[in-house]
Amino acid sequence: MTIKLLLAATLRKYVPGYDGSTGHDMEVEPGTKVKDVAEKLGIPVGEVKLIMVNGVGSKWDTAVGENDRVALFPPVGGG
């Protein structure tokens, strides 16, 4: 099944050629969780602060489904 992965800021480096305007289509197996998606791409759990699935705040153990939009955001820094 296909999901749409949306990565913000520094997380984009984990998907070569990532296009911020379209995101990244990714094939996953049924029963895949958000954590599995991150691990498959080599995104360290500690680099993700906010997880959203279809616009709803989610957790690492959230299962994803066909055509879901999974967005990962790093911590925001500033000064």
mmCIF file as gemmi writes it, N, C-alpha and C atoms, coordinates in Angstrom:
data_model
loop_
_atom_site.group_PDB
_atom_site.id
_atom_site.type_symbol
_atom_site.label_atom_id
_atom_site.label_alt_id
_atom_site.label_comp_id
_atom_site.label_asym_id
_atom_site.label_entity_id
_atom_site.label_seq_id
_atom_site.pdbx_PDB_ins_code
_atom_site.Cartn_x
_atom_site.Cartn_y
_atom_site.Cartn_z
_atom_site.occupancy
_atom_site.B_iso_or_equiv
_atom_site.pdbx_formal_charge
_atom_site.auth_seq_id
_atom_site.auth_asym_id
_atom_site.pdbx_PDB_model_num
ATOM 1 N N . MET Axp A 1 ? 0.845 -1.177 0 1 0 ? 1 A 1
ATOM 2 C CA . MET Axp A 1 ? 0 0 0 1 0 ? 1 A 1
ATOM 3 C C . MET Axp A 1 ? 0.893 1.244 0 1 0 ? 1 A 1
ATOM 4 N N . THR Axp A 2 ? 0.349 2.338 -0.439 1 0 ? 2 A 1
ATOM 5 C CA . THR Axp A 2 ? 1.12 3.57 -0.58 1 0 ? 2 A 1
ATOM 6 C C . THR Axp A 2 ? 0.699 4.595 0.466 1 0 ? 2 A 1
ATOM 7 N N . ILE Axp A 3 ? 1.704 5.253 1.05 1 0 ? 3 A 1
ATOM 8 C CA . ILE Axp A 3 ? 1.453 6.386 1.938 1 0 ? 3 A 1
ATOM 9 C C . ILE Axp A 3 ? 2.204 7.593 1.389 1 0 ? 3 A 1
ATOM 10 N N . LYS Axp A 4 ? 1.791 8.766 1.811 1 0 ? 4 A 1
ATOM 11 C CA . LYS Axp A 4 ? 2.488 10.007 1.451 1 0 ? 4 A 1
ATOM 12 C C . LYS Axp A 4 ? 3.252 10.458 2.683 1 0 ? 4 A 1
ATOM 13 N N . LEU Axp A 5 ? 4.559 10.561 2.572 1 0 ? 5 A 1
ATOM 14 C CA . LEU Axp A 5 ? 5.411 10.986 3.678 1 0 ? 5 A 1
ATOM 15 C C . LEU Axp A 5 ? 5.789 12.44 3.481 1 0 ? 5 A 1
ATOM 16 N N . LEU Axp A 6 ? 5.547 13.245 4.507 1 0 ? 6 A 1
ATOM 17 C CA . LEU Axp A 6 ? 5.878 14.661 4.479 1 0 ? 6 A 1
ATOM 18 C C . LEU Axp A 6 ? 6.903 14.919 5.584 1 0 ? 6 A 1
ATOM 19 N N . LEU Axp A 7 ? 8.049 15.438 5.199 1 0 ? 7 A 1
ATOM 20 C CA . LEU Axp A 7 ? 9.123 15.686 6.151 1 0 ? 7 A 1
ATOM 21 C C . LEU Axp A 7 ? 9.417 17.178 6.227 1 0 ? 7 A 1
ATOM 22 N N . ALA Axp A 8 ? 9.637 17.656 7.431 1 0 ? 8 A 1
ATOM 23 C CA . ALA Axp A 8 ? 9.933 19.074 7.626 1 0 ? 8 A 1
ATOM 24 C C . ALA Axp A 8 ? 11.416 19.277 7.912 1 0 ? 8 A 1
ATOM 25 N N . ALA Axp A 9 ? 11.907 20.397 7.454 1 0 ? 9 A 1
ATOM 26 C CA . ALA Axp A 9 ? 13.235 20.923 7.783 1 0 ? 9 A 1
ATOM 27 C C . ALA Axp A 9 ? 14.345 19.879 7.685 1 0 ? 9 A 1
ATOM 28 N N . THR Axp A 10 ? 15.046 19.642 8.778 1 0 ? 10 A 1
ATOM 29 C CA . THR Axp A 10 ? 16.242 18.806 8.796 1 0 ? 10 A 1
ATOM 30 C C . THR Axp A 10 ? 15.962 17.328 8.525 1 0 ? 10 A 1
ATOM 31 N N . LEU Axp A 11 ? 14.719 16.903 8.606 1 0 ? 11 A 1
ATOM 32 C CA . LEU Axp A 11 ? 14.408 15.49 8.363 1 0 ? 11 A 1
ATOM 33 C C . LEU Axp A 11 ? 14.436 15.148 6.873 1 0 ? 11 A 1
ATOM 34 N N . ARG Axp A 12 ? 14.374 16.136 6.026 1 0 ? 12 A 1
ATOM 35 C CA . ARG Axp A 12 ? 14.355 15.904 4.577 1 0 ? 12 A 1
ATOM 36 C C . ARG Axp A 12 ? 15.642 15.267 4.069 1 0 ? 12 A 1
ATOM 37 N N . LYS Axp A 13 ? 16.721 15.422 4.8 1 0 ? 13 A 1
ATOM 38 C CA . LYS Axp A 13 ? 18.011 14.876 4.359 1 0 ? 13 A 1
ATOM 39 C C . LYS Axp A 13 ? 18.011 13.343 4.31 1 0 ? 13 A 1
ATOM 40 N N . TYR Axp A 14 ? 17.05 12.711 4.954 1 0 ? 14 A 1
ATOM 41 C CA . TYR Axp A 14 ? 17.001 11.247 4.994 1 0 ? 14 A 1
ATOM 42 C C . TYR Axp A 14 ? 16.377 10.628 3.743 1 0 ? 14 A 1
ATOM 43 N N . VAL Axp A 15 ? 15.787 11.457 2.889 1 0 ? 15 A 1
ATOM 44 C CA . VAL Axp A 15 ? 15.212 10.968 1.634 1 0 ? 15 A 1
ATOM 45 C C . VAL Axp A 15 ? 15.89 11.72 0.496 1 0 ? 15 A 1
ATOM 46 N N . PRO Axp A 16 ? 16.877 11.094 -0.143 1 0 ? 16 A 1
ATOM 47 C CA . PRO Axp A 16 ? 17.576 11.77 -1.242 1 0 ? 16 A 1
ATOM 48 C C . PRO Axp A 16 ? 16.594 12.225 -2.319 1 0 ? 16 A 1
ATOM 49 N N . GLY Axp A 17 ? 16.745 13.466 -2.745 1 0 ? 17 A 1
ATOM 50 C CA . GLY Axp A 17 ? 15.879 14.022 -3.778 1 0 ? 17 A 1
ATOM 51 C C . GLY Axp A 17 ? 14.492 14.395 -3.274 1 0 ? 17 A 1
ATOM 52 N N . TYR Axp A 18 ? 14.316 14.468 -1.957 1 0 ? 18 A 1
ATOM 53 C CA . TYR Axp A 18 ? 13.008 14.803 -1.391 1 0 ? 18 A 1
ATOM 54 C C . TYR Axp A 18 ? 12.518 16.135 -1.949 1 0 ? 18 A 1
ATOM 55 N N . ASP Axp A 19 ? 11.267 16.17 -2.371 1 0 ? 19 A 1
ATOM 56 C CA . ASP Axp A 19 ? 10.65 17.393 -2.901 1 0 ? 19 A 1
ATOM 57 C C . ASP Axp A 19 ? 9.626 17.892 -1.887 1 0 ? 19 A 1
ATOM 58 N N . GLY Axp A 20 ? 9.929 19.017 -1.246 1 0 ? 20 A 1
ATOM 59 C CA . GLY Axp A 20 ? 9.058 19.562 -0.216 1 0 ? 20 A 1
ATOM 60 C C . GLY Axp A 20 ? 7.688 19.973 -0.714 1 0 ? 20 A 1
ATOM 61 N N . SER Axp A 21 ? 7.53 20.186 -2.014 1 0 ? 21 A 1
ATOM 62 C CA . SER Axp A 21 ? 6.223 20.6 -2.531 1 0 ? 21 A 1
ATOM 63 C C . SER Axp A 21 ? 5.298 19.414 -2.784 1 0 ? 21 A 1
ATOM 64 N N . THR Axp A 22 ? 5.854 18.217 -2.933 1 0 ? 22 A 1
ATOM 65 C CA . THR Axp A 22 ? 5.02 17.045 -3.208 1 0 ? 22 A 1
ATOM 66 C C . THR Axp A 22 ? 5.125 15.949 -2.156 1 0 ? 22 A 1
ATOM 67 N N . GLY Axp A 23 ? 6.155 15.984 -1.336 1 0 ? 23 A 1
ATOM 68 C CA . GLY Axp A 23 ? 6.359 14.918 -0.369 1 0 ? 23 A 1
ATOM 69 C C . GLY Axp A 23 ? 6.957 13.697 -1.039 1 0 ? 23 A 1
ATOM 70 N N . HIS Axp A 24 ? 6.841 12.552 -0.38 1 0 ? 24 A 1
ATOM 71 C CA . HIS Axp A 24 ? 7.472 11.321 -0.853 1 0 ? 24 A 1
ATOM 72 C C . HIS Axp A 24 ? 6.464 10.179 -0.756 1 0 ? 24 A 1
ATOM 73 N N . ASP Axp A 25 ? 6.153 9.575 -1.886 1 0 ? 25 A 1
ATOM 74 C CA . ASP Axp A 25 ? 5.286 8.394 -1.881 1 0 ? 25 A 1
ATOM 75 C C . ASP Axp A 25 ? 6.13 7.193 -1.473 1 0 ? 25 A 1
ATOM 76 N N . MET Axp A 26 ? 5.584 6.389 -0.584 1 0 ? 26 A 1
ATOM 77 C CA . MET Axp A 26 ? 6.341 5.272 -0.033 1 0 ? 26 A 1
ATOM 78 C C . MET Axp A 26 ? 5.442 4.039 0.04 1 0 ? 26 A 1
ATOM 79 N N . GLU Axp A 27 ? 5.976 2.906 -0.402 1 0 ? 27 A 1
ATOM 80 C CA . GLU Axp A 27 ? 5.263 1.641 -0.315 1 0 ? 27 A 1
ATOM 81 C C . GLU Axp A 27 ? 5.559 0.999 1.036 1 0 ? 27 A 1
ATOM 82 N N . VAL Axp A 28 ? 4.497 0.596 1.741 1 0 ? 28 A 1
ATOM 83 C CA . VAL Axp A 28 ? 4.646 -0.07 3.035 1 0 ? 28 A 1
ATOM 84 C C . VAL Axp A 28 ? 3.696 -1.263 3.095 1 0 ? 28 A 1
ATOM 85 N N . GLU Axp A 29 ? 3.994 -2.176 3.984 1 0 ? 29 A 1
ATOM 86 C CA . GLU Axp A 29 ? 3.156 -3.358 4.188 1 0 ? 29 A 1
ATOM 87 C C . GLU Axp A 29 ? 1.977 -3.019 5.101 1 0 ? 29 A 1
ATOM 88 N N . PRO Axp A 30 ? 0.855 -3.709 4.948 1 0 ? 30 A 1
ATOM 89 C CA . PRO Axp A 30 ? -0.25 -3.531 5.896 1 0 ? 30 A 1
ATOM 90 C C . PRO Axp A 30 ? 0.241 -3.796 7.321 1 0 ? 30 A 1
ATOM 91 N N . GLY Axp A 31 ? -0.239 -3.024 8.263 1 0 ? 31 A 1
ATOM 92 C CA . GLY Axp A 31 ? 0.177 -3.168 9.653 1 0 ? 31 A 1
ATOM 93 C C . GLY Axp A 31 ? 1.402 -2.355 10.015 1 0 ? 31 A 1
ATOM 94 N N . THR Axp A 32 ? 1.969 -1.625 9.046 1 0 ? 32 A 1
ATOM 95 C CA . THR Axp A 32 ? 3.143 -0.789 9.298 1 0 ? 32 A 1
ATOM 96 C C . THR Axp A 32 ? 2.78 0.332 10.261 1 0 ? 32 A 1
ATOM 97 N N . LYS Axp A 33 ? 3.677 0.595 11.191 1 0 ? 33 A 1
ATOM 98 C CA . LYS Axp A 33 ? 3.5 1.689 12.154 1 0 ? 33 A 1
ATOM 99 C C . LYS Axp A 33 ? 4.414 2.847 11.763 1 0 ? 33 A 1
ATOM 100 N N . VAL Axp A 34 ? 4.129 4.024 12.3 1 0 ? 34 A 1
ATOM 101 C CA . VAL Axp A 34 ? 4.937 5.207 11.993 1 0 ? 34 A 1
ATOM 102 C C . VAL Axp A 34 ? 6.411 4.939 12.311 1 0 ? 34 A 1
ATOM 103 N N . LYS Axp A 35 ? 6.681 4.277 13.423 1 0 ? 35 A 1
ATOM 104 C CA . LYS Axp A 35 ? 8.068 3.989 13.797 1 0 ? 35 A 1
ATOM 105 C C . LYS Axp A 35 ? 8.757 3.135 12.732 1 0 ? 35 A 1
ATOM 106 N N . ASP Axp A 36 ? 8.028 2.199 12.128 1 0 ? 36 A 1
ATOM 107 C CA . ASP Axp A 36 ? 8.595 1.364 11.07 1 0 ? 36 A 1
ATOM 108 C C . ASP Axp A 36 ? 8.99 2.209 9.857 1 0 ? 36 A 1
ATOM 109 N N . VAL Axp A 37 ? 8.164 3.197 9.543 1 0 ? 37 A 1
ATOM 110 C CA . VAL Axp A 37 ? 8.453 4.096 8.417 1 0 ? 37 A 1
ATOM 111 C C . VAL Axp A 37 ? 9.759 4.844 8.68 1 0 ? 37 A 1
ATOM 112 N N . ALA Axp A 38 ? 9.887 5.425 9.865 1 0 ? 38 A 1
ATOM 113 C CA . ALA Axp A 38 ? 11.095 6.168 10.218 1 0 ? 38 A 1
ATOM 114 C C . ALA Axp A 38 ? 12.323 5.267 10.192 1 0 ? 38 A 1
ATOM 115 N N . GLU Axp A 39 ? 12.201 4.077 10.753 1 0 ? 39 A 1
ATOM 116 C CA . GLU Axp A 39 ? 13.341 3.15 10.784 1 0 ? 39 A 1
ATOM 117 C C . GLU Axp A 39 ? 13.764 2.735 9.378 1 0 ? 39 A 1
ATOM 118 N N . LYS Axp A 40 ? 12.792 2.508 8.494 1 0 ? 40 A 1
ATOM 119 C CA . LYS Axp A 40 ? 13.09 2.118 7.122 1 0 ? 40 A 1
ATOM 120 C C . LYS Axp A 40 ? 13.921 3.184 6.404 1 0 ? 40 A 1
ATOM 121 N N . LEU Axp A 41 ? 13.692 4.452 6.757 1 0 ? 41 A 1
ATOM 122 C CA . LEU Axp A 41 ? 14.422 5.563 6.132 1 0 ? 41 A 1
ATOM 123 C C . LEU Axp A 41 ? 15.663 5.97 6.908 1 0 ? 41 A 1
ATOM 124 N N . GLY Axp A 42 ? 15.88 5.368 8.077 1 0 ? 42 A 1
ATOM 125 C CA . GLY Axp A 42 ? 17.049 5.717 8.885 1 0 ? 42 A 1
ATOM 126 C C . GLY Axp A 42 ? 16.881 7.006 9.663 1 0 ? 42 A 1
ATOM 127 N N . ILE Axp A 43 ? 15.648 7.415 9.916 1 0 ? 43 A 1
ATOM 128 C CA . ILE Axp A 43 ? 15.386 8.64 10.683 1 0 ? 43 A 1
ATOM 129 C C . ILE Axp A 43 ? 15.423 8.287 12.167 1 0 ? 43 A 1
ATOM 130 N N . PRO Axp A 44 ? 16.376 8.841 12.921 1 0 ? 44 A 1
ATOM 131 C CA . PRO Axp A 44 ? 16.449 8.553 14.359 1 0 ? 44 A 1
ATOM 132 C C . PRO Axp A 44 ? 15.222 9.08 15.101 1 0 ? 44 A 1
ATOM 133 N N . VAL Axp A 45 ? 14.682 8.261 15.978 1 0 ? 45 A 1
ATOM 134 C CA . VAL Axp A 45 ? 13.5 8.631 16.761 1 0 ? 45 A 1
ATOM 135 C C . VAL Axp A 45 ? 13.723 9.952 17.496 1 0 ? 45 A 1
ATOM 136 N N . GLY Axp A 46 ? 14.921 10.169 17.996 1 0 ? 46 A 1
ATOM 137 C CA . GLY Axp A 46 ? 15.229 11.378 18.752 1 0 ? 46 A 1
ATOM 138 C C . GLY Axp A 46 ? 15.196 12.658 17.941 1 0 ? 46 A 1
ATOM 139 N N . GLU Axp A 47 ? 15.192 12.533 16.62 1 0 ? 47 A 1
ATOM 140 C CA . GLU Axp A 47 ? 15.157 13.728 15.773 1 0 ? 47 A 1
ATOM 141 C C . GLU Axp A 47 ? 13.732 14.156 15.418 1 0 ? 47 A 1
ATOM 142 N N . VAL Axp A 48 ? 12.747 13.389 15.874 1 0 ? 48 A 1
ATOM 143 C CA . VAL Axp A 48 ? 11.351 13.705 15.561 1 0 ? 48 A 1
ATOM 144 C C . VAL Axp A 48 ? 10.638 14.142 16.834 1 0 ? 48 A 1
ATOM 145 N N . LYS Axp A 49 ? 10.028 15.306 16.779 1 0 ? 49 A 1
ATOM 146 C CA . LYS Axp A 49 ? 9.308 15.852 17.926 1 0 ? 49 A 1
ATOM 147 C C . LYS Axp A 49 ? 7.797 15.712 17.767 1 0 ? 49 A 1
ATOM 148 N N . LEU Axp A 50 ? 7.3 15.853 16.548 1 0 ? 50 A 1
ATOM 149 C CA . LEU Axp A 50 ? 5.858 15.837 16.297 1 0 ? 50 A 1
ATOM 150 C C . LEU Axp A 50 ? 5.555 14.881 15.155 1 0 ? 50 A 1
ATOM 151 N N . ILE Axp A 51 ? 4.534 14.05 15.355 1 0 ? 51 A 1
ATOM 152 C CA . ILE Axp A 51 ? 4.068 13.093 14.35 1 0 ? 51 A 1
ATOM 153 C C . ILE Axp A 51 ? 2.598 13.39 14.079 1 0 ? 51 A 1
ATOM 154 N N . MET Axp A 52 ? 2.263 13.479 12.794 1 0 ? 52 A 1
ATOM 155 C CA . MET Axp A 52 ? 0.855 13.666 12.425 1 0 ? 52 A 1
ATOM 156 C C . MET Axp A 52 ? 0.503 12.655 11.337 1 0 ? 52 A 1
ATOM 157 N N . VAL Axp A 53 ? -0.648 12.029 11.478 1 0 ? 53 A 1
ATOM 158 C CA . VAL Axp A 53 ? -1.175 11.138 10.452 1 0 ? 53 A 1
ATOM 159 C C . VAL Axp A 53 ? -2.525 11.699 10.034 1 0 ? 53 A 1
ATOM 160 N N . ASN Axp A 54 ? -2.61 12.073 8.778 1 0 ? 54 A 1
ATOM 161 C CA . ASN Axp A 54 ? -3.832 12.691 8.23 1 0 ? 54 A 1
ATOM 162 C C . ASN Axp A 54 ? -4.248 13.927 9.035 1 0 ? 54 A 1
ATOM 163 N N . GLY Axp A 55 ? -3.259 14.705 9.46 1 0 ? 55 A 1
ATOM 164 C CA . GLY Axp A 55 ? -3.528 15.958 10.157 1 0 ? 55 A 1
ATOM 165 C C . GLY Axp A 55 ? -3.85 15.827 11.632 1 0 ? 55 A 1
ATOM 166 N N . VAL Axp A 56 ? -3.733 14.628 12.178 1 0 ? 56 A 1
ATOM 167 C CA . VAL Axp A 56 ? -4.048 14.386 13.585 1 0 ? 56 A 1
ATOM 168 C C . VAL Axp A 56 ? -2.769 13.983 14.325 1 0 ? 56 A 1
ATOM 169 N N . GLY Axp A 57 ? -2.514 14.624 15.468 1 0 ? 57 A 1
ATOM 170 C CA . GLY Axp A 57 ? -1.345 14.276 16.27 1 0 ? 57 A 1
ATOM 171 C C . GLY Axp A 57 ? -1.351 12.789 16.58 1 0 ? 57 A 1
ATOM 172 N N . SER Axp A 58 ? -0.212 12.127 16.351 1 0 ? 58 A 1
ATOM 173 C CA . SER Axp A 58 ? -0.134 10.682 16.488 1 0 ? 58 A 1
ATOM 174 C C . SER Axp A 58 ? 1.12 10.277 17.25 1 0 ? 58 A 1
ATOM 175 N N . LYS Axp A 59 ? 1.276 8.978 17.444 1 0 ? 59 A 1
ATOM 176 C CA . LYS Axp A 59 ? 2.412 8.433 18.184 1 0 ? 59 A 1
ATOM 177 C C . LYS Axp A 59 ? 3.148 7.432 17.305 1 0 ? 59 A 1
ATOM 178 N N . TRP Axp A 60 ? 4.318 7.015 17.785 1 0 ? 60 A 1
ATOM 179 C CA . TRP Axp A 60 ? 5.141 6.076 17.041 1 0 ? 60 A 1
ATOM 180 C C . TRP Axp A 60 ? 4.423 4.773 16.726 1 0 ? 60 A 1
ATOM 181 N N . ASP Axp A 61 ? 3.531 4.332 17.601 1 0 ? 61 A 1
ATOM 182 C CA . ASP Axp A 61 ? 2.869 3.04 17.394 1 0 ? 61 A 1
ATOM 183 C C . ASP Axp A 61 ? 1.569 3.14 16.591 1 0 ? 61 A 1
ATOM 184 N N . THR Axp A 62 ? 1.295 4.302 16 1 0 ? 62 A 1
ATOM 185 C CA . THR Axp A 62 ? 0.113 4.469 15.153 1 0 ? 62 A 1
ATOM 186 C C . THR Axp A 62 ? 0.298 3.681 13.856 1 0 ? 62 A 1
ATOM 187 N N . ALA Axp A 63 ? -0.67 2.836 13.531 1 0 ? 63 A 1
ATOM 188 C CA . ALA Axp A 63 ? -0.634 2.087 12.273 1 0 ? 63 A 1
ATOM 189 C C . ALA Axp A 63 ? -1.071 3 11.131 1 0 ? 63 A 1
ATOM 190 N N . VAL Axp A 64 ? -0.426 2.842 9.989 1 0 ? 64 A 1
ATOM 191 C CA . VAL Axp A 64 ? -0.774 3.647 8.823 1 0 ? 64 A 1
ATOM 192 C C . VAL Axp A 64 ? -1.562 2.798 7.835 1 0 ? 64 A 1
ATOM 193 N N . GLY Axp A 65 ? -2.409 3.471 7.053 1 0 ? 65 A 1
ATOM 194 C CA . GLY Axp A 65 ? -3.236 2.779 6.072 1 0 ? 65 A 1
ATOM 195 C C . GLY Axp A 65 ? -3.03 3.344 4.677 1 0 ? 65 A 1
ATOM 196 N N . GLU Axp A 66 ? -3.658 2.71 3.725 1 0 ? 66 A 1
ATOM 197 C CA . GLU Axp A 66 ? -3.566 3.123 2.329 1 0 ? 66 A 1
ATOM 198 C C . GLU Axp A 66 ? -3.895 4.608 2.174 1 0 ? 66 A 1
ATOM 199 N N . ASN Axp A 67 ? -3.024 5.32 1.461 1 0 ? 67 A 1
ATOM 200 C CA . ASN Axp A 67 ? -3.174 6.747 1.149 1 0 ? 67 A 1
ATOM 201 C C . ASN Axp A 67 ? -3.101 7.673 2.364 1 0 ? 67 A 1
ATOM 202 N N . ASP Axp A 68 ? -2.638 7.174 3.506 1 0 ? 68 A 1
ATOM 203 C CA . ASP Axp A 68 ? -2.453 8.06 4.663 1 0 ? 68 A 1
ATOM 204 C C . ASP Axp A 68 ? -1.336 9.056 4.385 1 0 ? 68 A 1
ATOM 205 N N . ARG Axp A 69 ? -1.465 10.226 5.001 1 0 ? 69 A 1
ATOM 206 C CA . ARG Axp A 69 ? -0.429 11.261 4.931 1 0 ? 69 A 1
ATOM 207 C C . ARG Axp A 69 ? 0.271 11.297 6.286 1 0 ? 69 A 1
ATOM 208 N N . VAL Axp A 70 ? 1.538 10.937 6.283 1 0 ? 70 A 1
ATOM 209 C CA . VAL Axp A 70 ? 2.336 10.874 7.517 1 0 ? 70 A 1
ATOM 210 C C . VAL Axp A 70 ? 3.332 12.023 7.486 1 0 ? 70 A 1
ATOM 211 N N . ALA Axp A 71 ? 3.221 12.915 8.47 1 0 ? 71 A 1
ATOM 212 C CA . ALA Axp A 71 ? 4.116 14.073 8.543 1 0 ? 71 A 1
ATOM 213 C C . ALA Axp A 71 ? 4.969 13.983 9.797 1 0 ? 71 A 1
ATOM 214 N N . LEU Axp A 72 ? 6.276 14.185 9.609 1 0 ? 72 A 1
ATOM 215 C CA . LEU Axp A 72 ? 7.226 14.161 10.733 1 0 ? 72 A 1
ATOM 216 C C . LEU Axp A 72 ? 7.915 15.515 10.829 1 0 ? 72 A 1
ATOM 217 N N . PHE Axp A 73 ? 8.021 16.02 12.061 1 0 ? 73 A 1
ATOM 218 C CA . PHE Axp A 73 ? 8.609 17.324 12.301 1 0 ? 73 A 1
ATOM 219 C C . PHE Axp A 73 ? 9.703 17.219 13.36 1 0 ? 73 A 1
ATOM 220 N N . PRO Axp A 74 ? 10.83 17.901 13.139 1 0 ? 74 A 1
ATOM 221 C CA . PRO Axp A 74 ? 11.879 17.922 14.155 1 0 ? 74 A 1
ATOM 222 C C . PRO Axp A 74 ? 11.545 18.946 15.246 1 0 ? 74 A 1
ATOM 223 N N . PRO Axp A 75 ? 12.299 18.928 16.357 1 0 ? 75 A 1
ATOM 224 C CA . PRO Axp A 75 ? 12.102 19.989 17.368 1 0 ? 75 A 1
ATOM 225 C C . PRO Axp A 75 ? 12.425 21.34 16.722 1 0 ? 75 A 1
ATOM 226 N N . VAL Axp A 76 ? 11.722 22.354 17.157 1 0 ? 76 A 1
ATOM 227 C CA . VAL Axp A 76 ? 11.966 23.697 16.63 1 0 ? 76 A 1
ATOM 228 C C . VAL Axp A 76 ? 12.898 24.423 17.594 1 0 ? 76 A 1
ATOM 229 N N . GLY Axp A 77 ? 13.931 25.027 17.033 1 0 ? 77 A 1
ATOM 230 C CA . GLY Axp A 77 ? 14.861 25.787 17.862 1 0 ? 77 A 1
ATOM 231 C C . GLY Axp A 77 ? 14.777 27.252 17.492 1 0 ? 77 A 1
ATOM 232 N N . GLY Axp A 78 ? 15.251 28.041 18.344 1 0 ? 78 A 1
ATOM 233 C CA . GLY Axp A 78 ? 15.245 29.468 18.067 1 0 ? 78 A 1
ATOM 234 C C . GLY Axp A 78 ? 16.005 30.218 19.134 1 0 ? 78 A 1
ATOM 235 N N . GLY Axp A 79 ? 16.089 31.473 18.973 1 0 ? 79 A 1
ATOM 236 C CA . GLY Axp A 79 ? 16.834 32.208 19.97 1 0 ? 79 A 1
ATOM 237 C C . GLY Axp A 79 ? 16.457 33.649 20.022 1 0 ? 79 A 1
